[in-house]
Amino acid sequence: MASEDPKTAAAVAAAEAAGPQAGETVRTDSWIWSVRLLKTRSLASTACRGGHVRVNGERVKPAHSLRVGDEVRLRHEGRERVVVVKRLIRKRVGAPVAVQCYIDNSPPPPPRDAVAPAGVRDRGAGRPTKRDRRELERLRGLGGPGAPGGTAPRP
């Protein structure tokens, strides 16, 4: 980090001063929230309790102690984040400072083009007709005539 701007360097210093002293540890949920992997601490705690957070390959509780060098895997919103703890902090910090607290080894997110748009209609086309709705359901693989659980055609 040879080319840090002075504001970021000052923020890093402040975060380290407020952080744990040498040999101390930080709660997993608190660290995940502090480095901005999740929006709220309660979300981080819920993710830990739900088994969506693994530290060094093991599921952990929210109060599990993190140490420098631990690998944290977090599944959230269909994406897996893999980070290695580089610096322990307790307080939530700005994004430029938070990025310096971990090494991100996450796979790249899927491109936005790969996600199909969900039923785009021309502006002013009005409500879909029954026929349009059935075609959309057929494309999405939902119910409808001929689908499992749908109504069977009359003989």
ABEGO torsion letter per residue (X at the ends): XABBBAAAAAAAAAAAAABBBBGBBBBAAAAAAAAGABABAAAAAAAAAAGABBBGGBBBBAABBBBBGBBBBBBBGGBBBBBBBABBBABBBBAAAAAAABBBABBBBBBAAABBBBGBBBBGAEBBBAAAAAAAAAAAGBBEBGBBGBBBBBX
